Amino acid sequence: MLPDKEIEHDVFLGLGSNMGDRSENLARAINRIGERIGKVIIISAFYVTEPFGFESENRFLNAVCAIKTGIRPMELLRRTQEIEQEMGRMVKSENKVYADRIIDIDLLLFDDRVYAGERLVLPHPHLHERAFVLLPLAEIAGEYVHPVLCKTINQLKAELG
């Protein structure tokens, strides 16, 4: 599917890695996003975080990047999953149980779109519950208004504590 050249979408992607050279993994993923998905506008700092939803001795490195793209959401999802697979990630989770990963790329926000499908929910259904997403997202888009909760990212971060 070709990009929609007439429309540029504002997209926020969450990235995480807790295996190998974590900062190199994030940098490689961001580079591939820029090559295959759209123009990377801004990248948050990299945050060291504890694993969420599972036990591991490996801490995560997390970041958020903002991109401009002409690609539609389902094609964007396909391309992010392709990047994950090329970097060595084979499955997102097994039976909804998380595990260590070389790279994780999550579609957090796509313009102000609200969408619920079998493979994709926009905005990301858990972004407001996760400090490892809200901290870097607030750094680069604190005044962005969540299209469902109608609160800024800074407000959501403050509510999380």
Secondary structure, 3 states (H helix, E strand, C coil): CCCCCCCCEEEEEEEEECCCCHHHHHHHHHHHHHHHCCEEEEECCCEEECCCCCCCCCCEEEEEEEEEECCCHHHHHHHHHHHHHHCCCCCCCECCECCCCCCEEEEEEECCCCEECCCCEECCCCHHHCHHHHHHHHHHHCCCECCCCCCEHHHHHHHHC
